[in-house]
Amino acid sequence: MAIYIRQAKKEDLNTIYSLIQSGKKVLAQEGIPQWQGNYPQKEDILQDINQEYGYLLIKNGQIVGTATLFQRSDPNYQQIYAGNWQGNLGQYATIHRITINPTVSGQHLGDYFFSNLISEAYRLGFREVRIDTHEKNQRMQHLVLKAGFEYAGIVYMHQDPNDQRKAFQLFLK
């Protein structure tokens, strides 16, 4: 069984969008308000692809996951509440818009995806990786902690007091 990641290409756009829509449905079924509006849209995904931030998880030749490895400072992380960002390494990568096809749920592919995304961040020169998720998204919090991230505090998306997220960070040596 071959499992790996690769960068997303423009021809992957519809597959990625379909994965995002499936992820939205799972979140809605679990009562998690994350991604329940118009975000993310195809334009967000296309921008990720054009900036070479979009990555795909491949299992046996099939696209089963998608994520963004954002490689600039995230404006949503400028202020953190009820905690602090640790260290002062400067640049960091951020994992955003990560989802795996629910048809392969239970195969621990999230572990592979995180490991590969972290390795890619390291290869690109980053020594810190950040991620955030909704406080109700227990599955993602479990994966994030299992991957070695540590809780840092609370961030708000676009300064919206109704869009609070738990933020995590990981340092790489």
Biotite code that builds the C-alpha atoms (Angstrom):
import biotite.structure as struc

atoms = struc.array([
    struc.Atom([0.000, 0.000, 0.000], chain_id="A", res_id=1, res_name="MET", atom_name="CA", element="C"),
    struc.Atom([1.616, 3.243, -1.162], chain_id="A", res_id=2, res_name="ALA", atom_name="CA", element="C"),
    struc.Atom([0.778, 6.355, 0.896], chain_id="A", res_id=3, res_name="ILE", atom_name="CA", element="C"),
    struc.Atom([2.429, 9.683, 0.109], chain_id="A", res_id=4, res_name="TYR", atom_name="CA", element="C"),
    struc.Atom([1.755, 13.359, -0.462], chain_id="A", res_id=5, res_name="ILE", atom_name="CA", element="C"),
    struc.Atom([2.207, 15.497, -3.525], chain_id="A", res_id=6, res_name="ARG", atom_name="CA", element="C"),
    struc.Atom([1.532, 19.082, -4.438], chain_id="A", res_id=7, res_name="GLN", atom_name="CA", element="C"),
    struc.Atom([-1.900, 19.812, -5.815], chain_id="A", res_id=8, res_name="ALA", atom_name="CA", element="C"),
    struc.Atom([-2.290, 20.842, -9.446], chain_id="A", res_id=9, res_name="LYS", atom_name="CA", element="C"),
    struc.Atom([-5.003, 22.869, -11.167], chain_id="A", res_id=10, res_name="LYS", atom_name="CA", element="C"),
    struc.Atom([-6.527, 19.714, -12.616], chain_id="A", res_id=11, res_name="GLU", atom_name="CA", element="C"),
    struc.Atom([-7.101, 18.494, -9.017], chain_id="A", res_id=12, res_name="ASP", atom_name="CA", element="C"),
    struc.Atom([-9.367, 21.465, -8.198], chain_id="A", res_id=13, res_name="LEU", atom_name="CA", element="C"),
    struc.Atom([-12.726, 19.677, -8.515], chain_id="A", res_id=14, res_name="ASN", atom_name="CA", element="C"),
    struc.Atom([-11.519, 16.638, -6.547], chain_id="A", res_id=15, res_name="THR", atom_name="CA", element="C"),
    struc.Atom([-10.203, 18.894, -3.782], chain_id="A", res_id=16, res_name="ILE", atom_name="CA", element="C"),
    struc.Atom([-13.450, 20.858, -3.708], chain_id="A", res_id=17, res_name="TYR", atom_name="CA", element="C"),
    struc.Atom([-15.404, 17.616, -3.452], chain_id="A", res_id=18, res_name="SER", atom_name="CA", element="C"),
    struc.Atom([-13.229, 16.508, -0.512], chain_id="A", res_id=19, res_name="LEU", atom_name="CA", element="C"),
    struc.Atom([-13.842, 19.861, 1.199], chain_id="A", res_id=20, res_name="ILE", atom_name="CA", element="C"),
    struc.Atom([-17.600, 19.467, 0.701], chain_id="A", res_id=21, res_name="GLN", atom_name="CA", element="C"),
    struc.Atom([-17.450, 15.976, 2.236], chain_id="A", res_id=22, res_name="SER", atom_name="CA", element="C"),
    struc.Atom([-15.482, 17.405, 5.158], chain_id="A", res_id=23, res_name="GLY", atom_name="CA", element="C"),
    struc.Atom([-18.121, 20.099, 5.633], chain_id="A", res_id=24, res_name="LYS", atom_name="CA", element="C"),
    struc.Atom([-20.839, 17.445, 5.835], chain_id="A", res_id=25, res_name="LYS", atom_name="CA", element="C"),
    struc.Atom([-18.927, 15.461, 8.456], chain_id="A", res_id=26, res_name="VAL", atom_name="CA", element="C"),
    struc.Atom([-18.381, 18.583, 10.563], chain_id="A", res_id=27, res_name="LEU", atom_name="CA", element="C"),
    struc.Atom([-22.075, 19.485, 10.284], chain_id="A", res_id=28, res_name="ALA", atom_name="CA", element="C"),
    struc.Atom([-23.128, 15.959, 11.306], chain_id="A", res_id=29, res_name="GLN", atom_name="CA", element="C"),
    struc.Atom([-20.911, 16.260, 14.375], chain_id="A", res_id=30, res_name="GLU", atom_name="CA", element="C"),
    struc.Atom([-22.361, 19.661, 15.308], chain_id="A", res_id=31, res_name="GLY", atom_name="CA", element="C"),
    struc.Atom([-19.110, 21.511, 14.611], chain_id="A", res_id=32, res_name="ILE", atom_name="CA", element="C"),
    struc.Atom([-19.776, 24.987, 13.142], chain_id="A", res_id=33, res_name="PRO", atom_name="CA", element="C"),
    struc.Atom([-16.361, 25.138, 11.403], chain_id="A", res_id=34, res_name="GLN", atom_name="CA", element="C"),
    struc.Atom([-16.618, 25.429, 7.573], chain_id="A", res_id=35, res_name="TRP", atom_name="CA", element="C"),
    struc.Atom([-20.403, 25.769, 7.669], chain_id="A", res_id=36, res_name="GLN", atom_name="CA", element="C"),
    struc.Atom([-20.579, 28.931, 5.575], chain_id="A", res_id=37, res_name="GLY", atom_name="CA", element="C"),
    struc.Atom([-19.216, 29.676, 2.109], chain_id="A", res_id=38, res_name="ASN", atom_name="CA", element="C"),
    struc.Atom([-15.627, 28.982, 3.195], chain_id="A", res_id=39, res_name="TYR", atom_name="CA", element="C"),
    struc.Atom([-13.549, 27.434, 1.783], chain_id="A", res_id=40, res_name="PRO", atom_name="CA", element="C"),
    struc.Atom([-14.488, 28.181, -1.800], chain_id="A", res_id=41, res_name="GLN", atom_name="CA", element="C"),
    struc.Atom([-12.917, 27.051, -5.057], chain_id="A", res_id=42, res_name="LYS", atom_name="CA", element="C"),
    struc.Atom([-11.101, 30.401, -5.236], chain_id="A", res_id=43, res_name="GLU", atom_name="CA", element="C"),
    struc.Atom([-9.362, 29.636, -1.903], chain_id="A", res_id=44, res_name="ASP", atom_name="CA", element="C"),
    struc.Atom([-8.282, 26.237, -3.187], chain_id="A", res_id=45, res_name="ILE", atom_name="CA", element="C"),
    struc.Atom([-7.080, 27.636, -6.508], chain_id="A", res_id=46, res_name="LEU", atom_name="CA", element="C"),
    struc.Atom([-5.058, 30.288, -4.687], chain_id="A", res_id=47, res_name="GLN", atom_name="CA", element="C"),
    struc.Atom([-3.428, 27.516, -2.602], chain_id="A", res_id=48, res_name="ASP", atom_name="CA", element="C"),
    struc.Atom([-2.563, 25.618, -5.783], chain_id="A", res_id=49, res_name="ILE", atom_name="CA", element="C"),
    struc.Atom([-1.164, 28.708, -7.517], chain_id="A", res_id=50, res_name="ASN", atom_name="CA", element="C"),
    struc.Atom([1.015, 29.542, -4.500], chain_id="A", res_id=51, res_name="GLN", atom_name="CA", element="C"),
    struc.Atom([2.148, 25.892, -4.271], chain_id="A", res_id=52, res_name="GLU", atom_name="CA", element="C"),
    struc.Atom([0.608, 25.580, -0.796], chain_id="A", res_id=53, res_name="TYR", atom_name="CA", element="C"),
    struc.Atom([-1.912, 22.853, -1.681], chain_id="A", res_id=54, res_name="GLY", atom_name="CA", element="C"),
    struc.Atom([-1.034, 19.230, -0.882], chain_id="A", res_id=55, res_name="TYR", atom_name="CA", element="C"),
    struc.Atom([-2.803, 15.960, -1.478], chain_id="A", res_id=56, res_name="LEU", atom_name="CA", element="C"),
    struc.Atom([-2.689, 12.683, 0.409], chain_id="A", res_id=57, res_name="LEU", atom_name="CA", element="C"),
    struc.Atom([-2.492, 9.777, -2.028], chain_id="A", res_id=58, res_name="ILE", atom_name="CA", element="C"),
    struc.Atom([-3.307, 6.181, -1.129], chain_id="A", res_id=59, res_name="LYS", atom_name="CA", element="C"),
    struc.Atom([-2.839, 3.532, -3.798], chain_id="A", res_id=60, res_name="ASN", atom_name="CA", element="C"),
    struc.Atom([-2.970, 6.136, -6.554], chain_id="A", res_id=61, res_name="GLY", atom_name="CA", element="C"),
    struc.Atom([-6.205, 7.768, -5.294], chain_id="A", res_id=62, res_name="GLN", atom_name="CA", element="C"),
    struc.Atom([-6.539, 11.247, -3.782], chain_id="A", res_id=63, res_name="ILE", atom_name="CA", element="C"),
    struc.Atom([-7.923, 10.681, -0.279], chain_id="A", res_id=64, res_name="VAL", atom_name="CA", element="C"),
    struc.Atom([-6.990, 13.925, 1.484], chain_id="A", res_id=65, res_name="GLY", atom_name="CA", element="C"),
    struc.Atom([-6.209, 17.573, 1.001], chain_id="A", res_id=66, res_name="THR", atom_name="CA", element="C"),
    struc.Atom([-4.481, 20.248, 3.069], chain_id="A", res_id=67, res_name="ALA", atom_name="CA", element="C"),
    struc.Atom([-2.892, 23.643, 2.757], chain_id="A", res_id=68, res_name="THR", atom_name="CA", element="C"),
    struc.Atom([0.657, 24.158, 4.008], chain_id="A", res_id=69, res_name="LEU", atom_name="CA", element="C"),
    struc.Atom([0.507, 27.939, 4.354], chain_id="A", res_id=70, res_name="PHE", atom_name="CA", element="C"),
    struc.Atom([4.039, 29.358, 4.169], chain_id="A", res_id=71, res_name="GLN", atom_name="CA", element="C"),
    struc.Atom([3.606, 32.952, 5.318], chain_id="A", res_id=72, res_name="ARG", atom_name="CA", element="C"),
    struc.Atom([2.731, 34.473, 8.672], chain_id="A", res_id=73, res_name="SER", atom_name="CA", element="C"),
    struc.Atom([-0.970, 33.984, 9.330], chain_id="A", res_id=74, res_name="ASP", atom_name="CA", element="C"),
    struc.Atom([-2.738, 37.265, 10.179], chain_id="A", res_id=75, res_name="PRO", atom_name="CA", element="C"),
    struc.Atom([-5.181, 35.310, 12.366], chain_id="A", res_id=76, res_name="ASN", atom_name="CA", element="C"),
    struc.Atom([-2.263, 34.344, 14.612], chain_id="A", res_id=77, res_name="TYR", atom_name="CA", element="C"),
    struc.Atom([-0.988, 37.863, 15.331], chain_id="A", res_id=78, res_name="GLN", atom_name="CA", element="C"),
    struc.Atom([-2.933, 37.957, 18.582], chain_id="A", res_id=79, res_name="GLN", atom_name="CA", element="C"),
    struc.Atom([-3.352, 34.959, 20.845], chain_id="A", res_id=80, res_name="ILE", atom_name="CA", element="C"),
    struc.Atom([-5.497, 34.860, 23.964], chain_id="A", res_id=81, res_name="TYR", atom_name="CA", element="C"),
    struc.Atom([-5.483, 32.667, 27.094], chain_id="A", res_id=82, res_name="ALA", atom_name="CA", element="C"),
    struc.Atom([-1.968, 31.522, 26.207], chain_id="A", res_id=83, res_name="GLY", atom_name="CA", element="C"),
    struc.Atom([1.151, 32.458, 24.276], chain_id="A", res_id=84, res_name="ASN", atom_name="CA", element="C"),
    struc.Atom([3.105, 31.422, 21.247], chain_id="A", res_id=85, res_name="TRP", atom_name="CA", element="C"),
    struc.Atom([6.274, 29.799, 22.575], chain_id="A", res_id=86, res_name="GLN", atom_name="CA", element="C"),
    struc.Atom([9.733, 30.474, 21.210], chain_id="A", res_id=87, res_name="GLY", atom_name="CA", element="C"),
    struc.Atom([10.772, 33.125, 18.750], chain_id="A", res_id=88, res_name="ASN", atom_name="CA", element="C"),
    struc.Atom([11.892, 31.314, 15.645], chain_id="A", res_id=89, res_name="LEU", atom_name="CA", element="C"),
    struc.Atom([10.397, 33.809, 13.219], chain_id="A", res_id=90, res_name="GLY", atom_name="CA", element="C"),
    struc.Atom([8.871, 32.150, 10.197], chain_id="A", res_id=91, res_name="GLN", atom_name="CA", element="C"),
    struc.Atom([6.458, 29.256, 10.578], chain_id="A", res_id=92, res_name="TYR", atom_name="CA", element="C"),
    struc.Atom([4.286, 27.115, 8.348], chain_id="A", res_id=93, res_name="ALA", atom_name="CA", element="C"),
    struc.Atom([0.605, 26.582, 9.110], chain_id="A", res_id=94, res_name="THR", atom_name="CA", element="C"),
    struc.Atom([-1.557, 23.603, 8.259], chain_id="A", res_id=95, res_name="ILE", atom_name="CA", element="C"),
    struc.Atom([-4.985, 24.755, 7.095], chain_id="A", res_id=96, res_name="HIS", atom_name="CA", element="C"),
    struc.Atom([-7.985, 23.288, 5.281], chain_id="A", res_id=97, res_name="ARG", atom_name="CA", element="C"),
    struc.Atom([-7.100, 19.692, 6.045], chain_id="A", res_id=98, res_name="ILE", atom_name="CA", element="C"),
    struc.Atom([-9.625, 16.956, 5.396], chain_id="A", res_id=99, res_name="THR", atom_name="CA", element="C"),
    struc.Atom([-9.640, 13.287, 4.501], chain_id="A", res_id=100, res_name="ILE", atom_name="CA", element="C"),
    struc.Atom([-12.280, 11.449, 2.524], chain_id="A", res_id=101, res_name="ASN", atom_name="CA", element="C"),
    struc.Atom([-14.755, 9.986, 5.047], chain_id="A", res_id=102, res_name="PRO", atom_name="CA", element="C"),
    struc.Atom([-14.886, 6.760, 3.016], chain_id="A", res_id=103, res_name="THR", atom_name="CA", element="C"),
    struc.Atom([-11.381, 5.926, 4.315], chain_id="A", res_id=104, res_name="VAL", atom_name="CA", element="C"),
    struc.Atom([-12.146, 6.865, 7.911], chain_id="A", res_id=105, res_name="SER", atom_name="CA", element="C"),
    struc.Atom([-10.597, 4.645, 10.563], chain_id="A", res_id=106, res_name="GLY", atom_name="CA", element="C"),
    struc.Atom([-7.447, 3.851, 8.559], chain_id="A", res_id=107, res_name="GLN", atom_name="CA", element="C"),
    struc.Atom([-5.286, 6.334, 10.538], chain_id="A", res_id=108, res_name="HIS", atom_name="CA", element="C"),
    struc.Atom([-4.483, 8.237, 7.353], chain_id="A", res_id=109, res_name="LEU", atom_name="CA", element="C"),
    struc.Atom([-4.552, 11.485, 9.317], chain_id="A", res_id=110, res_name="GLY", atom_name="CA", element="C"),
    struc.Atom([-1.394, 10.321, 11.091], chain_id="A", res_id=111, res_name="ASP", atom_name="CA", element="C"),
    struc.Atom([0.361, 9.762, 7.755], chain_id="A", res_id=112, res_name="TYR", atom_name="CA", element="C"),
    struc.Atom([-0.856, 13.089, 6.403], chain_id="A", res_id=113, res_name="PHE", atom_name="CA", element="C"),
    struc.Atom([0.357, 15.060, 9.415], chain_id="A", res_id=114, res_name="PHE", atom_name="CA", element="C"),
    struc.Atom([3.721, 13.299, 9.398], chain_id="A", res_id=115, res_name="SER", atom_name="CA", element="C"),
    struc.Atom([4.226, 14.037, 5.714], chain_id="A", res_id=116, res_name="ASN", atom_name="CA", element="C"),
    struc.Atom([3.088, 17.666, 5.979], chain_id="A", res_id=117, res_name="LEU", atom_name="CA", element="C"),
    struc.Atom([5.420, 18.238, 8.935], chain_id="A", res_id=118, res_name="ILE", atom_name="CA", element="C"),
    struc.Atom([8.288, 16.644, 6.980], chain_id="A", res_id=119, res_name="SER", atom_name="CA", element="C"),
    struc.Atom([7.513, 18.872, 4.000], chain_id="A", res_id=120, res_name="GLU", atom_name="CA", element="C"),
    struc.Atom([7.509, 21.962, 6.224], chain_id="A", res_id=121, res_name="ALA", atom_name="CA", element="C"),
    struc.Atom([10.917, 20.915, 7.560], chain_id="A", res_id=122, res_name="TYR", atom_name="CA", element="C"),
    struc.Atom([12.238, 20.293, 4.033], chain_id="A", res_id=123, res_name="ARG", atom_name="CA", element="C"),
    struc.Atom([11.081, 23.792, 3.084], chain_id="A", res_id=124, res_name="LEU", atom_name="CA", element="C"),
    struc.Atom([13.142, 25.256, 5.940], chain_id="A", res_id=125, res_name="GLY", atom_name="CA", element="C"),
    struc.Atom([10.473, 25.806, 8.592], chain_id="A", res_id=126, res_name="PHE", atom_name="CA", element="C"),
    struc.Atom([11.268, 24.854, 12.178], chain_id="A", res_id=127, res_name="ARG", atom_name="CA", element="C"),
    struc.Atom([7.859, 25.726, 13.562], chain_id="A", res_id=128, res_name="GLU", atom_name="CA", element="C"),
    struc.Atom([4.440, 24.529, 12.408], chain_id="A", res_id=129, res_name="VAL", atom_name="CA", element="C"),
    struc.Atom([1.119, 25.892, 13.651], chain_id="A", res_id=130, res_name="ARG", atom_name="CA", element="C"),
    struc.Atom([-2.481, 24.773, 13.317], chain_id="A", res_id=131, res_name="ILE", atom_name="CA", element="C"),
    struc.Atom([-5.857, 25.740, 14.732], chain_id="A", res_id=132, res_name="ASP", atom_name="CA", element="C"),
    struc.Atom([-9.196, 24.007, 15.021], chain_id="A", res_id=133, res_name="THR", atom_name="CA", element="C"),
    struc.Atom([-12.625, 24.607, 16.476], chain_id="A", res_id=134, res_name="HIS", atom_name="CA", element="C"),
    struc.Atom([-12.977, 23.766, 20.167], chain_id="A", res_id=135, res_name="GLU", atom_name="CA", element="C"),
    struc.Atom([-15.706, 21.227, 19.308], chain_id="A", res_id=136, res_name="LYS", atom_name="CA", element="C"),
    struc.Atom([-13.522, 19.429, 16.765], chain_id="A", res_id=137, res_name="ASN", atom_name="CA", element="C"),
    struc.Atom([-12.272, 16.751, 19.145], chain_id="A", res_id=138, res_name="GLN", atom_name="CA", element="C"),
    struc.Atom([-11.096, 14.436, 16.341], chain_id="A", res_id=139, res_name="ARG", atom_name="CA", element="C"),
    struc.Atom([-8.760, 17.101, 14.932], chain_id="A", res_id=140, res_name="MET", atom_name="CA", element="C"),
    struc.Atom([-7.500, 18.040, 18.389], chain_id="A", res_id=141, res_name="GLN", atom_name="CA", element="C"),
    struc.Atom([-6.668, 14.373, 19.015], chain_id="A", res_id=142, res_name="HIS", atom_name="CA", element="C"),
    struc.Atom([-4.750, 14.130, 15.719], chain_id="A", res_id=143, res_name="LEU", atom_name="CA", element="C"),
    struc.Atom([-2.902, 17.385, 16.358], chain_id="A", res_id=144, res_name="VAL", atom_name="CA", element="C"),
    struc.Atom([-1.772, 16.348, 19.840], chain_id="A", res_id=145, res_name="LEU", atom_name="CA", element="C"),
    struc.Atom([-0.858, 12.861, 18.605], chain_id="A", res_id=146, res_name="LYS", atom_name="CA", element="C"),
    struc.Atom([1.336, 14.493, 15.935], chain_id="A", res_id=147, res_name="ALA", atom_name="CA", element="C"),
    struc.Atom([3.304, 16.266, 18.673], chain_id="A", res_id=148, res_name="GLY", atom_name="CA", element="C"),
    struc.Atom([1.742, 19.727, 18.654], chain_id="A", res_id=149, res_name="PHE", atom_name="CA", element="C"),
    struc.Atom([1.270, 21.550, 21.946], chain_id="A", res_id=150, res_name="GLU", atom_name="CA", element="C"),
    struc.Atom([-1.644, 23.774, 22.875], chain_id="A", res_id=151, res_name="TYR", atom_name="CA", element="C"),
    struc.Atom([-0.747, 27.477, 22.651], chain_id="A", res_id=152, res_name="ALA", atom_name="CA", element="C"),
    struc.Atom([-4.002, 29.400, 23.268], chain_id="A", res_id=153, res_name="GLY", atom_name="CA", element="C"),
    struc.Atom([-7.037, 30.867, 21.540], chain_id="A", res_id=154, res_name="ILE", atom_name="CA", element="C"),
    struc.Atom([-7.107, 32.706, 18.198], chain_id="A", res_id=155, res_name="VAL", atom_name="CA", element="C"),
    struc.Atom([-10.000, 34.310, 16.354], chain_id="A", res_id=156, res_name="TYR", atom_name="CA", element="C"),
    struc.Atom([-10.538, 34.009, 12.623], chain_id="A", res_id=157, res_name="MET", atom_name="CA", element="C"),
    struc.Atom([-10.658, 37.462, 10.990], chain_id="A", res_id=158, res_name="HIS", atom_name="CA", element="C"),
    struc.Atom([-11.108, 39.107, 14.421], chain_id="A", res_id=159, res_name="GLN", atom_name="CA", element="C"),
    struc.Atom([-14.597, 37.541, 14.615], chain_id="A", res_id=160, res_name="ASP", atom_name="CA", element="C"),
    struc.Atom([-15.502, 36.938, 18.292], chain_id="A", res_id=161, res_name="PRO", atom_name="CA", element="C"),
    struc.Atom([-17.865, 34.185, 17.148], chain_id="A", res_id=162, res_name="ASN", atom_name="CA", element="C"),
    struc.Atom([-15.109, 32.255, 15.325], chain_id="A", res_id=163, res_name="ASP", atom_name="CA", element="C"),
    struc.Atom([-12.817, 31.148, 18.135], chain_id="A", res_id=164, res_name="GLN", atom_name="CA", element="C"),
    struc.Atom([-10.236, 28.409, 17.574], chain_id="A", res_id=165, res_name="ARG", atom_name="CA", element="C"),
    struc.Atom([-7.780, 26.454, 19.679], chain_id="A", res_id=166, res_name="LYS", atom_name="CA", element="C"),
    struc.Atom([-4.261, 27.053, 18.407], chain_id="A", res_id=167, res_name="ALA", atom_name="CA", element="C"),
    struc.Atom([-1.335, 24.624, 18.551], chain_id="A", res_id=168, res_name="PHE", atom_name="CA", element="C"),
    struc.Atom([2.329, 24.738, 17.626], chain_id="A", res_id=169, res_name="GLN", atom_name="CA", element="C"),
    struc.Atom([5.135, 22.266, 17.000], chain_id="A", res_id=170, res_name="LEU", atom_name="CA", element="C"),
    struc.Atom([8.863, 22.919, 16.971], chain_id="A", res_id=171, res_name="PHE", atom_name="CA", element="C"),
    struc.Atom([11.193, 20.951, 14.698], chain_id="A", res_id=172, res_name="LEU", atom_name="CA", element="C"),
    struc.Atom([14.912, 20.546, 15.352], chain_id="A", res_id=173, res_name="LYS", atom_name="CA", element="C"),
])
